[in-house]
Amino acid sequence: MALLLLVLCSLATVILGITGYVIFGPLTYRHLMDRRATVGASSFAPVFWWWLLRGGYRANRDPNLSGLATPARIMLVIIVSGLAGCLLWLLIKTGQLGFQ
């Protein structure tokens, strides 16, 4: 029962993160395009994700950009944590990791 709860909560966390990122990620990228300072090819490019995760937007000293990029960064962290929970469930289910 605990494993089922783990996978359901992890998947819900991933869905929550994706939903939020779909809102804030493109808005952040568009704001960068307006300022002629893009990173990567789109808001779904891995280069842009890494830029957000490491806080590269702080170097611009733009409060509007920070207001859009911070929620996008939080949503990426939520996605990664949900995927880590799914990976944990998969490792337990395949017997690679013991669970009492």
C-alpha distance (Angstrom), angle and dihedral (degrees) to the residues before:
residue distance angle dihedral
M1 . . .
A2 3.82 . .
L3 3.81 90.9 .
L4 3.78 91.1 53.0
L5 3.79 89.8 50.8
L6 3.80 90.2 48.7
V7 3.79 94.5 53.1
L8 3.81 94.2 42.8
C9 3.80 93.5 49.8
S10 3.80 91.3 44.6
L11 3.79 92.7 51.2
A12 3.81 91.0 46.1
T13 3.81 88.8 51.8
V14 3.80 91.8 51.0
I15 3.81 91.3 49.0
L16 3.79 91.2 48.5
G17 3.80 91.3 50.9
I18 3.80 93.9 47.1
T19 3.79 91.7 49.0
G20 3.79 92.3 51.5
Y21 3.79 93.7 43.6
V22 3.81 92.0 51.6
I23 3.80 86.2 60.1
F24 3.81 101.9 41.4
G25 3.82 102.5 28.9
P26 3.81 97.4 64.3
L27 3.82 91.4 40.4
T28 3.79 89.8 55.2
Y29 3.79 92.4 46.9
R30 3.79 91.6 48.4
H31 3.80 90.4 50.5
L32 3.81 88.3 53.8
M33 3.81 90.6 49.2
D34 3.80 90.0 53.1
R35 3.81 88.7 53.4
R36 3.85 90.9 45.3
A37 3.79 92.5 -121.2
T38 3.81 107.4 112.6
V39 3.79 126.0 169.9
G40 3.79 116.2 -154.0
A41 3.79 128.7 -15.8
S42 3.82 97.9 -69.5
S43 3.77 143.2 -12.2
F44 3.81 88.6 -87.8
A45 3.81 95.7 53.9
P46 3.82 115.7 114.4
V47 3.82 90.0 -128.5
F48 3.80 89.6 60.2
W49 3.83 91.4 46.9
W50 3.81 91.6 53.3
W51 3.80 90.4 46.5
L52 3.80 89.7 53.8
L53 3.80 94.9 43.8
R54 3.78 93.8 51.9
G55 3.82 91.9 45.7
G56 3.79 98.0 -114.5
Y57 3.79 90.1 156.5
R58 3.81 90.8 71.6
A59 3.83 91.0 72.0
N60 3.83 90.4 67.2
R61 3.83 93.3 63.6
D62 3.81 89.5 -145.3
P63 3.84 112.1 142.4
N64 3.81 91.8 -161.1
L65 3.79 91.5 53.2
S66 3.79 90.5 47.1
G67 3.81 89.8 50.8
L68 3.80 90.5 56.4
A69 3.80 99.6 35.5
T70 3.81 97.7 49.3
P71 3.84 94.8 63.1
A72 3.82 89.5 43.9
R73 3.81 89.1 52.7
I74 3.80 91.8 48.2
M75 3.81 90.1 50.7
L76 3.81 90.8 51.6
V77 3.81 89.9 52.0
I78 3.81 89.3 49.5
I79 3.82 90.3 51.4
V80 3.82 91.7 50.1
S81 3.81 92.5 48.2
G82 3.80 91.4 49.3
L83 3.79 91.0 49.5
A84 3.81 89.1 49.9
G85 3.80 88.8 54.9
C86 3.81 90.4 50.1
L87 3.81 89.9 49.4
L88 3.80 90.0 50.3
W89 3.80 90.3 51.8
L90 3.81 90.7 48.6
L91 3.82 92.4 50.3
I92 3.80 91.3 49.4
K93 3.81 92.7 46.0
T94 3.81 93.7 50.8
G95 3.80 92.2 47.8
Q96 3.79 95.6 -113.7
L97 3.80 90.8 119.2
G98 3.79 125.4 38.4
F99 3.81 120.3 -125.4
Q100 3.78 123.2 -174.0
